[in-house]
């Protein structure tokens, strides 16, 4: 009688384990350690425009490196990293890297973007030093190329 009970318990335990494994693979969360936050992809892609009379190109990627490039005369590149969504139509990025020159003044500052329609973004770049006389705050408008 004990042998039958032991076999029955083993079969029940293995069946229960199989159900748990099948359920977790079917109904899993879909998250992985390297997944990006769920971002509005309407910001992603290439943008171009002017910030304080300087021509800039912004390339935003949900995964990979996002950059803001100042054309001549500033001729430098900032790397930006997503920080947070800012309301319904906005995003904030931290400025994490600079290729030097003028861009070094903005290093560790913020880039704020706000949608002004499907193909227009308003942007503001601010340096880290909030109350310093050397604080930089630049505003501009960016558009999708060809739009």
PLY file of the C-alpha trace (Angstrom):
ply
format ascii 1.0
element vertex 147
property float x
property float y
property float z
element edge 146
property int vertex1
property int vertex2
end_header
0.00 0.00 0.00
2.86 2.40 0.80
4.45 1.77 -2.60
1.23 2.78 -4.40
0.94 5.92 -2.28
4.57 6.91 -2.99
4.12 6.42 -6.76
0.88 8.39 -6.70
2.53 11.26 -4.80
5.48 11.32 -7.20
3.18 11.45 -10.23
1.12 14.22 -8.62
4.25 16.23 -7.74
5.68 15.92 -11.26
2.32 16.88 -12.79
2.10 19.93 -10.54
5.68 20.92 -11.42
4.93 20.56 -15.15
1.87 22.82 -14.78
3.91 25.47 -12.97
6.68 25.42 -15.59
4.21 25.56 -18.50
2.26 28.37 -16.84
5.30 30.50 -16.16
6.56 30.24 -19.73
3.12 31.01 -21.19
2.13 33.77 -18.80
5.55 35.27 -18.03
6.04 39.00 -17.74
8.17 39.30 -20.85
10.73 41.42 -18.97
14.43 40.86 -19.22
17.33 42.43 -17.41
18.38 44.42 -20.46
14.97 45.68 -21.53
14.43 49.40 -22.04
11.66 51.35 -20.38
8.45 51.49 -22.40
9.03 54.72 -24.30
6.91 56.61 -26.77
8.71 55.84 -30.04
7.32 59.06 -31.56
10.45 60.78 -30.25
12.87 58.26 -31.77
14.74 58.98 -34.97
16.45 62.01 -36.50
15.62 65.65 -35.83
17.31 68.82 -37.07
16.92 72.50 -36.25
18.41 75.48 -34.46
19.32 76.03 -30.82
20.37 79.63 -30.08
21.23 80.20 -33.77
23.38 77.04 -33.91
22.38 74.21 -36.24
21.94 70.92 -34.37
21.10 67.34 -35.31
19.46 65.10 -32.73
19.41 61.32 -33.14
17.26 59.54 -30.52
17.28 55.77 -30.23
15.29 53.63 -27.82
18.25 51.28 -27.64
21.78 52.34 -28.41
23.45 55.73 -28.20
21.41 58.93 -28.60
23.34 62.03 -29.65
22.95 65.76 -30.20
25.46 67.17 -32.69
26.28 70.88 -32.92
27.38 71.88 -36.42
30.03 74.56 -37.16
31.12 76.78 -35.44
30.61 74.77 -32.22
31.38 71.42 -33.87
30.86 69.03 -30.96
28.69 66.08 -29.97
26.75 65.32 -26.77
25.60 61.84 -25.77
22.24 61.84 -23.99
20.58 59.16 -21.87
16.83 58.88 -21.23
15.84 59.97 -17.70
12.05 60.12 -17.64
8.84 60.95 -19.41
7.81 64.50 -18.61
4.04 64.66 -18.89
2.10 63.52 -21.94
4.32 65.01 -24.61
7.71 65.46 -22.99
10.93 63.66 -22.18
14.03 64.45 -20.16
17.54 63.22 -20.89
20.79 63.53 -18.97
23.85 64.69 -20.87
26.42 61.97 -20.19
29.30 62.50 -22.64
30.89 65.30 -24.64
33.47 65.43 -27.42
34.89 68.65 -25.95
34.77 72.35 -26.74
31.45 74.12 -26.13
29.74 70.79 -25.33
31.84 70.38 -22.17
29.90 73.31 -20.68
26.68 71.26 -20.94
28.15 67.99 -19.63
26.04 66.47 -16.81
23.22 68.89 -17.61
19.79 68.09 -19.05
18.03 68.01 -22.40
14.27 68.56 -22.20
12.06 67.81 -25.20
8.40 68.56 -25.77
6.29 67.51 -28.77
4.71 70.38 -30.66
3.04 68.08 -33.20
4.08 64.92 -35.04
7.13 66.47 -36.66
8.18 69.31 -34.32
9.98 69.26 -30.96
10.82 72.18 -28.72
14.04 71.60 -26.84
15.96 73.13 -23.97
19.52 72.35 -22.98
20.64 73.39 -19.50
24.00 73.06 -17.82
24.44 71.51 -14.39
25.24 74.71 -12.49
21.74 75.95 -11.55
22.59 79.24 -9.84
26.04 79.83 -11.22
26.77 82.91 -13.35
28.14 80.43 -15.91
24.83 78.55 -16.21
23.84 77.86 -19.80
20.26 77.52 -20.95
19.58 77.22 -24.66
16.24 76.78 -26.39
15.31 75.79 -29.90
12.98 73.99 -32.27
13.71 70.74 -34.08
11.93 69.15 -37.05
12.03 65.79 -38.74
14.27 66.07 -41.82
12.23 66.56 -44.99
9.04 67.48 -43.10
0 1
1 2
2 3
3 4
4 5
5 6
6 7
7 8
8 9
9 10
10 11
11 12
12 13
13 14
14 15
15 16
16 17
17 18
18 19
19 20
20 21
21 22
22 23
23 24
24 25
25 26
26 27
27 28
28 29
29 30
30 31
31 32
32 33
33 34
34 35
35 36
36 37
37 38
38 39
39 40
40 41
41 42
42 43
43 44
44 45
45 46
46 47
47 48
48 49
49 50
50 51
51 52
52 53
53 54
54 55
55 56
56 57
57 58
58 59
59 60
60 61
61 62
62 63
63 64
64 65
65 66
66 67
67 68
68 69
69 70
70 71
71 72
72 73
73 74
74 75
75 76
76 77
77 78
78 79
79 80
80 81
81 82
82 83
83 84
84 85
85 86
86 87
87 88
88 89
89 90
90 91
91 92
92 93
93 94
94 95
95 96
96 97
97 98
98 99
99 100
100 101
101 102
102 103
103 104
104 105
105 106
106 107
107 108
108 109
109 110
110 111
111 112
112 113
113 114
114 115
115 116
116 117
117 118
118 119
119 120
120 121
121 122
122 123
123 124
124 125
125 126
126 127
127 128
128 129
129 130
130 131
131 132
132 133
133 134
134 135
135 136
136 137
137 138
138 139
139 140
140 141
141 142
142 143
143 144
144 145
145 146
